[in-house]
Amino acid sequence: MSDQRKQATNEARVIPLRPAAVRPADEQSEPSAREPLWRDLVGDVLRRERLAQERTLKDVAEAARISMPYLSELERGRKEASSEVLAAAAHALGLGLGDLLSRVHGELARRARTRTVTSTVRTTVSRTAAPRTTTATSPYDGLCLVA
């Protein structure tokens, strides 16, 4: 058996669930190029704030008067919350609704900068060089040198 054929049989194959032609356009693009979902951003901000305060899901859920599983689903971006629930969760964390929305906006802006930097780096990498992914996740907006 040829080396090329041996290598092909040892590699894992990915079988798509839907043919590529049927997939929506945003699903065909790479994940980092997609716009983040609002519920994911809100969940990330809620979880980060809760953890920064070293509080438990149970504590915050009780203070917000929502169930612990529901708060967990909000933090994981699985549920869309009403403005009343968002306000209750924000107040339980000592924030106003405006503060929460402002932090979500900041997270959206940060991710947009990261996507821009990532796509710029990918387009400037030589086609002959090994593919690599670079994202700016530091507070320096990608102005750090990495060895």
C-alpha positions in Angstrom: 0.0 0.0 0.0 1.4 3.4 -0.9 2.4 5.9 1.8 -0.2 8.4 0.6 -3.0 5.8 0.9 -1.8 4.7 4.4 -1.9 8.3 5.5 -5.4 8.8 4.1 -6.8 5.8 5.9 -5.2 6.9 9.2 -6.7 10.4 9.1 -10.1 11.1 10.6 -12.8 12.1 8.2 -15.4 14.8 8.8 -18.8 14.0 7.3 -21.0 17.1 7.2 -24.6 16.7 8.4 -25.8 18.9 5.6 -24.3 19.4 2.2 -22.3 22.6 1.9 -24.7 24.0 -0.7 -27.6 23.9 1.8 -25.8 25.6 4.7 -26.6 29.3 5.3 -23.9 31.7 4.3 -22.9 32.6 7.8 -22.4 28.9 8.7 -20.0 28.5 5.8 -17.7 31.3 7.1 -15.3 30.7 9.9 -16.7 31.0 13.4 -14.6 34.1 14.3 -16.1 36.0 11.3 -19.7 35.7 12.7 -21.3 38.4 14.7 -21.7 37.4 18.3 -25.2 36.8 19.6 -26.6 39.3 22.1 -27.5 36.6 24.5 -23.9 35.3 24.5 -22.6 38.7 25.2 -25.0 39.4 28.0 -24.3 35.9 29.5 -20.5 36.5 29.4 -20.9 39.9 31.1 -23.2 38.5 33.8 -20.9 35.5 34.5 -17.8 37.6 34.6 -19.3 40.1 37.0 -20.7 37.4 39.3 -17.3 35.6 39.4 -15.5 38.9 40.0 -17.7 39.4 43.1 -16.9 35.8 44.1 -20.6 35.0 44.3 -22.4 31.8 43.6 -25.2 31.2 41.0 -27.5 30.4 43.9 -26.8 33.7 45.7 -27.3 35.9 42.7 -30.4 34.0 41.5 -32.0 34.4 45.0 -31.2 38.1 45.0 -32.6 38.5 41.5 -35.6 36.3 42.3 -35.1 34.0 39.4 -34.3 30.3 39.4 -30.7 29.2 39.5 -31.0 27.0 36.4 -32.5 29.9 34.5 -29.6 32.2 35.6 -27.2 29.5 34.5 -28.8 29.3 31.1 -28.6 33.1 30.8 -24.9 33.1 31.6 -24.3 30.3 29.0 -26.2 32.2 26.3 -28.9 29.5 26.1 -31.8 31.8 26.9 -32.9 35.3 25.8 -33.9 37.3 28.8 -36.6 40.0 29.0 -35.6 43.5 30.1 -37.2 42.8 33.5 -35.0 39.7 34.1 -31.9 41.5 32.9 -32.6 44.4 35.2 -33.2 42.0 38.1 -29.9 40.2 37.4 -28.1 43.4 37.1 -29.5 44.8 40.4 -28.6 41.5 42.1 -25.0 42.2 41.0 -25.1 45.8 42.2 -25.4 47.2 38.7 -28.1 49.2 36.9 -29.5 48.0 33.7 -27.6 50.8 31.9 -24.3 49.6 33.5 -25.0 46.1 32.2 -25.8 47.3 28.7 -22.8 49.5 28.7 -20.5 46.5 29.6 -22.2 44.4 26.9 -21.5 47.2 24.4 -17.9 47.3 25.5 -17.6 43.5 25.0 -19.2 43.8 21.5 -16.7 46.5 20.6 -13.8 44.4 22.0 -14.9 41.4 19.9 -15.3 43.5 16.8 -11.7 44.7 17.2 -10.5 41.2 17.7 -12.3 40.0 14.6 -10.8 42.9 12.6 -7.3 42.2 13.8 -7.7 38.4 13.2 -8.9 38.9 9.6 -6.1 41.5 8.9 -3.5 39.1 10.2 -4.9 36.2 8.1 -4.9 38.2 4.9 -1.3 39.3 5.4 0.1 35.9 6.1 2.0 34.5 3.2 0.2 31.6 1.4 3.4 29.5 1.6 3.7 30.0 5.4 2.0 27.6 7.8 -1.5 28.7 8.6 -1.8 30.4 12.0 -4.5 32.2 13.9 -3.7 35.3 15.8 -6.2 37.2 17.9 -5.8 40.3 20.0 -7.2 39.4 23.5 -4.9 41.5 25.6 -5.8 45.0 26.8 -3.1 46.2 24.4 -5.2 45.6 21.3 -2.6 43.3 19.7 0.3 45.6 20.3 2.2 42.9 22.3 5.1 40.9 21.0 4.8 37.2 21.4 7.7 34.8 21.1 
